[in-house]
Amino acid sequence: MLKFLLPVIMLMKFKDNWKMVQVGLGLMSFLVGLNCFHNMQVYMLGFNLGLDFISYIMIYLSVWIMFLIIISSERVKFTNNFPGMFILVNLVLLLSLLITFSSLNYLLFYISFEMSLIPTLILILGWGYQPERIQAGVYMLFYTLALSLPLLVSLLYMYMKECSLTMMLSSSVLELNWVNSVWYFSSVTAFLVKLPMYMFHLWLPKAHVEAPVAGSMILAGVLLKLGGYGLIRVLFMFQKVSLSFSWLWVSVSLVGGVVVSLLCLRQVDMKSLIAYSSVVHMSMVLCGLMIFSWWGLMGAVVVMVGHGLCSSGLFCLANMVYERVGSRSLLVSKGLLNFMPSMGLWWFLFSVGNMAAPPTLNLFGEINLIISLMSWSMFTIWGLMLLSFFSAAYTLYMYSLSQHGVFLNTLYSCSSGKVREYLVLFLHWFPLNVLILNLNLVSGIN
């Protein structure tokens, strides 16, 4: 496992050499891709680090997204806005993500899970846009910390009972009493905030709107997946308890998803619309994880990967518009089809991906989730129906409002798009649409 961690630490030494870090991260993501083993049960043990299939996919996703972030944040280098420090913060974030996804010890997992919060906070506060970023950072910090302290307590309680914090060694909690229910809720809430579940999602739009493009991409691409991954790791201890509460999570998620979809139709800010749409996608993932079926787990992992690539690409596009127009408002940046015609295609492709149309990964994942939810209870079809319809509605709303119409008269010249930007968008779109040809890669969990 060290051969993934050491290159990241080595790259920190070259933090002032932007091109070197770009090439290094690209090479590293290529090598992670070559490292796909056939027997991925628990592989490469040592130092309490190891991989199984889900963590391998998540590590691949985080290295890939980080590689794309460094390419798309070229503006930090041009404006000379502390580029060395920027690279360092991003690499520390990548390191903490790699440790989180590959740790086999619950305490190490918790520490690196919380450690990933600090670089994200520095990204938002240091390279964000408006003065409101301080409020956004505080929101994010307190939401995450307040609800993840119970997780630490529950881990210590587990250590007291089991005398071990190694994953897969702890026995599952069988009897359902109020102590175990409190233990279950305190273990799960930290991940529900990270996902974010409806009602714990208020920090997400704020953080996304104020973050720079790098912060948005890593938040949407990988940090939301930490919640889902943590649930997969923790829930198998609480199978009996969780089954008696699954009605709660599914109903809150479906109703919340529909409510947030309606909220998306009222947004004027491009970034906050994309942020709210990721709450909708993640509520589906939560439903799939909480009902304990193979279809649900498989669909949840596929949607997490698809959503990571798709919404990261959308944030990239929103940032490109922001760099040219100087505003994220959909009322100002209208008619983009007129003066950025070739970007219109990318907007269309990512919008289609966001509403889970073929041939994207999102389609496959959402079909899996819908099947698993309907086999759990046919009543969920009403929520799923509204969810699917409104997610298409707000995506079309965003596309038509930003691309069509009369563009602002104050814009007189503008670059239609640089090769670097097309490259970033292509590297988001290509895996999103091509991985559906080899679903063994993504759905080889069971």
C-alpha positions in Angstrom: 0.0 0.0 0.0 3.0 2.3 0.6 3.6 2.5 -3.1 0.5 4.7 -3.4 1.3 6.9 -0.4 5.1 7.5 -1.0 4.7 9.2 -4.4 2.2 11.7 -2.9 4.7 12.6 -0.2 7.5 12.8 -2.8 5.4 15.2 -5.0 5.1 17.5 -2.0 8.8 18.2 -2.3 8.2 19.5 -5.9 5.3 21.8 -4.8 6.8 24.8 -6.7 7.1 22.9 -9.9 3.5 22.9 -11.3 4.2 20.9 -14.4 6.1 18.2 -12.5 3.2 17.7 -10.1 0.7 17.5 -13.0 2.7 14.8 -14.8 3.4 13.0 -11.5 -0.3 12.8 -10.6 -1.2 11.7 -14.1 1.4 9.0 -14.0 0.2 8.0 -10.6 -3.4 7.7 -11.6 -2.3 5.6 -14.6 -0.3 3.3 -12.3 -3.3 2.9 -9.9 -5.3 1.9 -12.9 -2.8 -0.8 -13.8 -2.9 -2.1 -10.2 -6.4 -3.7 -10.6 -6.0 -7.2 -9.2 -8.3 -10.1 -9.8 -8.6 -11.2 -6.2 -9.4 -8.0 -4.4 -10.8 -9.4 -1.1 -8.2 -7.8 1.2 -5.0 -7.0 -0.6 -1.6 -5.5 0.2 -1.9 -5.7 4.0 0.7 -3.9 6.2 0.7 -0.9 8.5 -3.0 -1.5 8.9 -3.5 -0.6 5.3 -5.2 -2.7 2.7 -7.5 -2.6 -0.3 -10.7 -4.4 -1.3 -12.6 -3.6 -4.4 -14.6 -0.7 -3.1 -11.7 1.1 -1.6 -9.7 0.5 -4.8 -12.3 2.2 -6.9 -12.5 5.1 -4.5 -8.7 5.5 -4.5 -8.7 5.5 -8.3 -11.4 8.1 -8.3 -9.6 10.4 -5.8 -6.2 10.3 -7.6 -7.9 10.9 -11.0 -10.0 13.9 -9.7 -6.9 15.4 -8.1 -5.0 15.1 -11.4 -7.9 16.9 -13.1 -8.0 19.6 -10.4 -4.4 20.6 -10.8 -5.0 20.9 -14.6 -8.1 23.0 -14.2 -6.7 25.3 -11.5 -4.2 26.9 -13.8 -5.6 30.3 -12.9 -3.9 30.0 -9.5 -0.6 29.7 -11.2 -1.3 32.6 -13.7 -2.4 35.0 -11.0 0.5 33.8 -8.8 -1.9 33.3 -5.9 0.4 31.2 -3.7 0.7 28.3 -6.2 3.2 26.3 -4.2 1.0 26.4 -1.1 -2.0 25.5 -3.2 -0.3 22.3 -4.5 0.8 21.4 -1.0 -2.7 21.7 0.4 -4.1 19.6 -2.4 -1.5 16.9 -1.9 -2.1 16.7 1.8 -5.8 16.3 1.1 -5.0 13.5 -1.4 -2.8 11.8 1.2 -5.5 11.9 3.8 -8.0 10.5 1.3 -5.7 7.6 0.4 -5.2 6.7 4.0 -8.9 6.9 4.7 -9.9 4.7 1.8 -7.2 2.1 2.6 -7.1 1.9 6.3 -8.2 -1.3 8.0 -8.3 0.2 11.5 -11.3 2.1 12.6 -9.3 4.7 14.6 -6.9 5.4 11.7 -10.0 5.6 9.5 -11.6 8.2 11.8 -8.4 10.3 12.2 -7.8 10.5 8.4 -11.5 11.0 7.8 -11.4 14.1 10.0 -8.0 15.2 8.7 -9.4 15.6 5.2 -11.6 18.4 6.6 -8.6 20.7 7.4 -7.1 21.0 3.8 -10.7 21.5 2.4 -11.2 24.3 4.9 -7.9 25.9 4.0 -8.9 25.7 0.3 -12.2 27.4 0.9 -10.8 30.1 3.2 -7.6 30.7 1.2 -8.6 30.6 -2.4 -12.4 31.2 -2.2 -14.1 34.1 -3.9 -16.4 36.1 -1.6 -16.0 37.3 2.0 -18.9 34.9 2.9 -16.5 32.0 2.6 -15.6 32.4 6.3 -19.3 31.7 7.2 -19.3 28.7 4.7 -16.1 27.3 6.3 -17.5 27.6 9.8 -20.8 25.9 8.7 -18.8 23.1 7.2 -16.5 22.7 10.2 -19.2 22.7 12.8 -21.6 20.4 11.0 -18.9 17.9 10.4 -17.2 18.1 13.8 -20.4 18.2 16.0 -21.8 15.1 14.5 -18.5 13.1 14.1 -17.6 13.3 17.8 -20.2 10.7 18.6 -18.5 8.4 16.1 -15.3 8.6 18.1 -17.1 7.8 21.3 -18.8 4.8 19.6 -15.4 3.6 18.3 -14.0 3.8 21.8 -17.0 1.9 23.2 -16.5 -0.7 20.5 -12.8 -1.0 21.6 -13.9 -1.5 25.1 -16.3 -4.3 24.1 -14.3 -6.0 21.4 -10.7 -5.2 22.4 -10.0 -4.7 18.7 -10.6 -1.9 16.2 -9.7 -3.8 13.1 -12.4 -3.9 10.4 -14.0 -7.2 9.7 -12.9 -8.6 13.1 -15.7 -7.1 15.1 -18.8 -9.2 15.6 -22.1 -7.7 14.6 -24.5 -6.3 17.2 -27.4 -8.7 17.4 -29.9 -7.7 20.1 -32.0 -4.6 19.5 -32.2 -2.5 22.7 -32.0 1.2 23.3 -28.2 1.2 24.1 -27.5 -0.4 20.8 -29.8 2.0 19.0 -28.0 5.0 20.5 -24.6 3.4 19.6 -25.9 2.8 16.0 -27.1 6.4 15.6 -23.9 7.9 17.0 -21.9 5.8 14.6 -23.9 6.6 11.5 -24.5 10.4 11.9 -21.0 11.4 11.0 -21.3 9.8 7.6 -24.8 11.1 7.0 -23.5 14.6 7.4 -20.7 13.9 4.9 -23.0 12.3 2.4 -25.0 14.7 3.0 -28.4 13.4 3.9 -31.4 15.7 3.6 -31.7 17.8 6.8 -27.9 17.7 7.3 -27.1 19.2 4.0 -27.1 22.9 4.7 -23.3 23.3 4.7 -23.0 21.8 1.2 -24.4 24.6 -1.0 -22.6 27.2 1.1 -19.3 25.5 0.9 -19.6 24.8 -2.9 -20.6 28.4 -3.7 -17.7 29.9 -1.8 -15.1 27.3 -2.7 -12.6 27.8 -5.6 -12.9 25.3 -8.5 -10.5 22.9 -6.8 -12.5 22.9 -3.6 -15.7 22.3 -5.5 -14.3 19.5 -7.6 -12.8 17.6 -4.7 -15.9 18.2 -2.5 -18.3 16.9 -5.2 -15.9 14.3 -6.5 -14.5 12.6 -3.5 -15.4 14.0 -0.1 -19.1 13.2 -0.5 -18.1 9.6 -1.3 -16.3 9.4 2.1 -19.7 9.3 3.7 -21.0 6.4 1.5 -17.7 4.5 2.0 -17.8 5.0 5.7 -21.4 3.7 5.8 -20.4 0.6 3.9 -17.6 0.0 6.4 -19.6 0.6 9.6 -23.0 -0.7 8.8 -22.1 -4.4 8.6 -21.6 -4.3 12.4 -25.2 -3.1 12.9 -27.1 -5.2 10.5 -29.9 -6.2 12.9 -30.3 -2.7 14.3 -30.1 -1.0 10.9 -32.8 -3.2 9.4 -35.3 -2.0 12.0 -34.4 1.7 11.1 -34.1 1.4 7.4 -37.7 2.7 6.9 -36.6 6.0 8.5 -33.6 6.6 6.2 -35.4 5.6 3.0 -38.5 7.8 3.7 -36.4 10.8 4.8 -34.1 10.4 1.8 -36.9 10.0 -0.8 -39.0 12.9 0.5 -35.9 15.0 1.0 -34.7 14.2 -2.5 -38.0 15.4 -4.0 -38.0 18.6 -1.9 -34.4 19.4 -2.8 -35.2 18.7 -6.5 -38.0 21.3 -6.3 -35.5 23.7 -4.6 -33.1 23.2 -7.5 -35.8 24.6 -9.9 -35.7 27.9 -7.9 -31.9 28.4 -7.9 -30.3 31.3 -9.7 -26.7 30.5 -8.8 -25.2 27.9 -11.2 -22.9 26.4 -8.5 -25.6 26.1 -5.9 -27.9 24.3 -8.4 -25.2 21.7 -9.0 -24.5 21.4 -5.3 -28.2 20.8 -4.5 -28.4 18.2 -7.3 -25.6 16.2 -5.6 -27.8 16.1 -2.5 -30.5 14.5 -4.6 -28.1 11.9 -6.1 -26.6 11.0 -2.7 -30.1 10.5 -1.1 -30.5 7.7 -3.6 -27.2 6.3 -2.6 -28.2 6.4 1.1 -31.4 4.5 0.3 -29.5 1.8 -1.6 -27.0 1.3 1.3 -29.5 1.2 4.1 -31.7 -1.6 2.8 -28.9 -4.2 2.7 -29.2 -5.8 -0.7 -26.4 -6.6 -3.2 -28.2 -4.6 -5.9 -28.4 -1.6 -3.6 -24.7 -1.7 -2.7 -23.7 -2.2 -6.3 -25.9 0.6 -7.5 -24.7 2.9 -4.7 -21.0 2.4 -5.6 -21.7 2.9 -9.3 -23.7 6.1 -8.7 -21.0 7.4 -6.4 -18.4 6.9 -9.1 -20.6 8.3 -11.8 -21.7 11.3 -9.7 -18.1 12.0 -8.7 -17.1 12.4 -12.4 -20.2 14.1 -13.6 -20.7 16.8 -11.0 -17.0 17.5 -10.9 -17.2 18.1 -14.6 -20.2 20.4 -14.1 -18.3 22.5 -11.5 -15.5 22.7 -13.9 -17.8 24.1 -16.6 -19.4 26.5 -14.2 -16.0 27.8 -13.3 -15.1 28.3 -16.9 -18.2 30.4 -17.4 -17.3 32.3 -14.2 -13.8 33.1 -15.4 -15.2 34.6 -18.6 -18.4 36.3 -17.5 -17.4 37.1 -14.0 -20.7 35.9 -12.6 -22.3 32.6 -11.6 -25.8 33.9 -11.9 -28.0 32.1 -14.5 -29.7 35.5 -15.1 -26.4 37.0 -16.3 -24.7 34.1 -18.0 -27.4 33.4 -20.6 -27.0 32.6 -24.2 -23.6 30.9 -23.8 -24.3 29.0 -27.0 -23.8 32.2 -28.9 -20.3 33.0 -27.8 -19.0 29.7 -26.6 -20.5 27.3 -29.2 -18.1 24.4 -28.7 -18.6 24.5 -24.9 -22.3 24.0 -25.6 -21.6 20.4 -26.5 -19.9 19.8 -23.2 -22.7 21.5 -21.3 -25.1 19.2 -23.0 -23.1 16.0 -22.4 -22.6 16.7 -18.7 -26.3 17.7 -18.2 -27.4 14.5 -19.9 -25.0 12.6 -17.6 -26.5 14.4 -14.6 -30.0 13.3 -15.4 -28.8 9.7 -15.8 -29.3 9.2 -19.5 -27.6 6.4 -21.4 -24.7 5.6 -21.9 -23.5 7.1 -18.6 -22.6 5.2 -15.4 -25.4 7.1 -13.6 -28.0 5.3 -15.7 -26.8 1.9 -14.7 -26.4 2.8 -11.0 -29.8 4.4 -10.8 -31.5 1.4 -12.5 -29.8 -0.8 -9.8 -31.0 1.5 -7.0 -34.6 1.6 -8.4 -34.7 -2.2 -8.7 -33.4 -2.7 -5.1 -35.7 -0.1 -3.6 -38.8 -1.5 -5.4 -37.9 -5.0 -4.2 -37.7 -3.6 -0.7 -41.1 -1.9 -0.9 -43.3 -1.1 -3.9 -44.4 2.0 -2.2 -41.1 3.7 -2.9 -42.0 3.9 -6.6 -43.9 7.2 -6.0 -40.8 8.9 -4.5 -38.5 7.4 -7.2 -40.9 8.5 -10.0 -40.9 12.1 -8.7 -37.2 12.1 -8.1 -36.3 10.9 -11.6 -38.7 13.3 -13.2 -37.5 16.4 -11.3 -33.9 15.6 -11.7 -34.4 15.6 -15.4 -36.4 18.9 -15.0 -33.8 20.9 -13.1 -31.0 19.7 -15.3 -32.8 20.8 -18.4 -33.7 24.0 -16.7 -30.0 24.7 -16.0 -29.0 23.8 -19.5 -31.6 25.8 -21.3 -31.3 28.9 -19.1 -27.5 29.0 -19.4 -27.2 28.1 -23.1 -30.2 29.7 -24.7 -31.5 33.3 -24.7 -29.9 36.6 -25.5 -26.4 37.0 -24.0 -25.4 40.0 -21.9 -24.5 43.1 -23.9 -21.5 43.9 -21.8 -19.7 40.9 -23.1 -17.8 41.8 -26.2 -15.1 39.2 -26.6 -14.3 35.9 -25.1 -12.3 32.8 -25.7 -14.5 29.9 -26.7 -12.3 27.4 -24.8 -8.7 26.4 -24.4 -7.2 23.0 -25.2 -6.5 22.6 -21.5 -10.2 23.0 -20.6 -11.3 20.6 -23.3 -8.8 18.1 -22.0 -10.2 18.3 -18.5 -13.7 18.0 -19.7 -12.9 15.0 -21.9 -11.1 13.3 -19.1 -14.2 13.7 -16.9 -16.5 12.5 -19.7 -14.6 9.6 -21.1 -14.5 7.3 -18.0 -18.1 8.3 -17.2 -19.4 7.0 -20.5 -16.9 4.3 -21.3 -16.9 2.4 -18.0 -20.4 1.2 -18.8 -18.8 -1.1 -21.4 -16.9 -2.9 -18.6 -19.2 -3.1 -15.7 -17.2 -5.9 -14.1 -14.8 -3.2 -13.1 -17.4 -1.2 -11.1 -19.8 -3.9 -10.0 -17.3 -6.6 -9.1 -18.1 -6.1 -5.4 -19.9 -9.3 -4.7 
